[in-house]
Amino acid sequence: MNNEMNNEINEIEVNDAETSDIFEEEVNLTRSESREQAFMLLFSKSFDDEPLEETIDDNSEMFVGGVCAYAQAVVSGIEDKHEEIDEIIASHLKKGWTLSRISKPSLAILRLAVYEMKYLDNVPQSVSINEAVELAKKYTIDESKFVNGILGTYSREISGKSEK
């Protein structure tokens, strides 16, 4: 993976008036570290229906310096586009599979990557996929190939649409 991308400090513009007031001072992390924070927040959120602000507050002590703005913004965006993101993931599952069959860590990773691929123009698709696979290697039991397969198929689909 390109070290420049991996070491790049996060910059994401937060324009949503509702969520921007919950974002605290920026924590300087690499994009990979910020993704990992976002993944951890999504994974934590998968166990309850508490508001995003509470999830961030409940988990901020887990992170040195608190939760970074990138992770907060991405998790907020995923929460807003949750149904659309889940439809995309479901449409790329094998016949007979449902989202409920996917482990919580893998589903959180897939949601994060699909959100980045669909809504963040400043993140190359290949980087989102690679980072998702790395998270899957770290946080799942042998599900990185599954994550790679879903995201690779989705990437080819959206790349094909942009060429037309």
C-alpha positions as CSV (number, residue, x, y, z in Angstrom):
1,M,0.0,0.0,0.0
2,N,1.2,3.5,-0.7
3,N,2.9,4.8,2.4
4,E,2.0,8.4,1.6
5,M,-1.7,7.4,1.7
6,N,-1.3,5.4,4.8
7,N,0.5,8.3,6.6
8,E,-1.8,11.0,5.3
9,I,-3.5,13.0,8.1
10,N,-7.2,13.0,7.8
11,E,-9.1,16.0,6.5
12,I,-12.8,15.8,6.0
13,E,-15.2,18.7,5.8
14,V,-18.2,18.4,8.1
15,N,-21.1,20.4,6.7
16,D,-24.0,18.8,8.6
17,A,-25.3,21.4,11.1
18,E,-26.9,18.7,13.2
19,T,-23.8,16.6,13.7
20,S,-21.0,19.2,13.5
21,D,-21.8,20.5,17.0
22,I,-20.9,17.0,18.5
23,F,-17.5,17.0,16.8
24,E,-14.8,17.9,19.2
25,E,-11.3,19.2,18.6
26,E,-9.5,17.4,15.8
27,V,-7.3,14.4,16.8
28,N,-4.4,13.9,14.4
29,L,-4.3,10.3,13.2
30,T,-3.3,8.6,10.0
31,R,-6.2,7.7,7.8
32,S,-5.8,4.1,8.7
33,E,-6.0,4.9,12.4
34,S,-9.1,7.0,11.8
35,R,-10.8,4.2,9.9
36,E,-10.0,1.9,12.7
37,Q,-11.7,4.3,15.1
38,A,-14.7,4.5,12.8
39,F,-14.9,0.7,12.6
40,M,-14.8,0.5,16.4
41,L,-17.6,3.0,16.8
42,L,-19.7,1.2,14.1
43,F,-19.0,-2.2,15.8
44,S,-20.0,-0.7,19.2
45,K,-23.1,0.9,17.7
46,S,-24.2,-2.5,16.3
47,F,-25.1,-3.7,19.8
48,D,-27.5,-0.9,20.7
49,D,-29.7,1.9,19.3
50,E,-28.3,4.7,21.4
51,P,-27.8,8.1,19.6
52,L,-24.5,8.7,17.9
53,E,-23.5,11.3,20.5
54,E,-23.8,8.7,23.3
55,T,-21.9,6.1,21.3
56,I,-19.1,8.6,20.8
57,D,-19.1,9.7,24.5
58,D,-19.2,6.1,25.7
59,N,-16.2,5.1,23.5
60,S,-14.1,8.3,23.5
61,E,-12.1,7.1,26.6
62,M,-11.0,4.1,24.6
63,F,-9.0,6.4,22.2
64,V,-6.0,8.4,23.3
65,G,-7.0,12.0,22.6
66,G,-10.7,11.1,21.9
67,V,-12.5,10.3,18.7
68,C,-11.2,12.0,15.6
69,A,-13.5,14.2,13.4
70,Y,-13.0,11.8,10.4
71,A,-14.4,8.8,12.4
72,Q,-17.2,10.9,13.8
73,A,-18.2,12.3,10.4
74,V,-18.0,8.9,8.7
75,V,-20.0,7.1,11.3
76,S,-22.6,9.9,11.2
77,G,-22.7,9.6,7.4
78,I,-23.1,5.8,7.6
79,E,-25.9,6.3,10.1
80,D,-27.7,8.7,7.7
81,K,-27.3,6.4,4.7
82,H,-27.6,3.1,6.6
83,E,-30.5,1.6,4.6
84,E,-28.9,2.4,1.2
85,I,-25.5,1.0,2.3
86,D,-27.1,-2.2,3.6
87,E,-29.0,-2.6,0.3
88,I,-25.7,-2.3,-1.6
89,I,-24.1,-4.9,0.6
90,A,-27.1,-7.3,0.5
91,S,-27.2,-7.0,-3.3
92,H,-23.7,-8.4,-3.5
93,L,-24.3,-11.4,-1.2
94,K,-24.6,-14.9,-2.6
95,K,-28.1,-16.3,-3.1
96,G,-29.7,-17.2,0.2
97,W,-27.5,-15.0,2.3
98,T,-28.8,-12.1,4.3
99,L,-27.1,-9.3,6.3
100,S,-28.0,-11.1,9.5
101,R,-25.7,-14.0,8.5
102,I,-22.7,-11.6,8.3
103,S,-20.7,-11.3,11.5
104,K,-20.9,-7.9,13.3
105,P,-17.2,-7.0,12.7
106,S,-17.4,-7.8,9.0
107,L,-20.7,-5.9,8.5
108,A,-19.2,-2.9,10.2
109,I,-16.1,-3.1,8.0
110,L,-18.3,-3.5,4.9
111,R,-20.5,-0.5,5.8
112,L,-17.4,1.7,6.4
113,A,-15.8,0.7,3.0
114,V,-19.0,1.0,1.0
115,Y,-19.7,4.5,2.5
116,E,-16.1,5.6,1.6
117,M,-16.4,4.2,-1.9
118,K,-19.8,5.7,-2.6
119,Y,-19.7,9.1,-0.8
120,L,-16.0,10.1,-0.3
121,D,-14.4,11.2,-3.6
122,N,-11.1,11.9,-1.8
123,V,-10.6,8.2,-1.0
124,P,-9.6,5.9,-3.9
125,Q,-11.7,2.7,-4.0
126,S,-8.6,0.6,-4.0
127,V,-7.5,2.2,-0.7
128,S,-10.9,1.6,0.9
129,I,-10.9,-2.0,-0.2
130,N,-7.3,-2.6,1.0
131,E,-8.0,-0.9,4.4
132,A,-11.2,-3.0,4.8
133,V,-9.3,-6.2,4.1
134,E,-6.6,-5.2,6.7
135,L,-9.3,-4.5,9.3
136,A,-10.9,-7.8,8.5
137,K,-7.6,-9.6,9.0
138,K,-7.2,-7.9,12.3
139,Y,-10.7,-8.1,13.7
140,T,-12.4,-11.2,12.1
141,I,-11.6,-14.9,12.0
142,D,-10.7,-15.6,8.4
143,E,-13.3,-13.3,6.8
144,S,-10.9,-11.0,4.8
145,K,-11.5,-12.9,1.5
146,F,-15.3,-12.5,2.0
147,V,-14.9,-8.7,2.6
148,N,-12.6,-8.4,-0.4
149,G,-15.0,-10.3,-2.6
150,I,-18.0,-8.2,-1.7
151,L,-16.1,-4.9,-2.1
152,G,-14.3,-6.0,-5.3
153,T,-17.6,-6.8,-6.9
154,Y,-19.1,-3.5,-5.8
155,S,-16.0,-1.6,-7.0
156,R,-16.2,-3.2,-10.5
157,E,-19.9,-2.4,-10.6
158,I,-19.5,1.3,-9.9
159,S,-16.4,1.6,-12.0
160,G,-18.4,0.1,-14.9
161,K,-21.2,2.7,-14.4
162,S,-18.7,5.6,-14.4
163,E,-17.2,4.5,-17.7
164,K,-20.5,4.5,-19.5
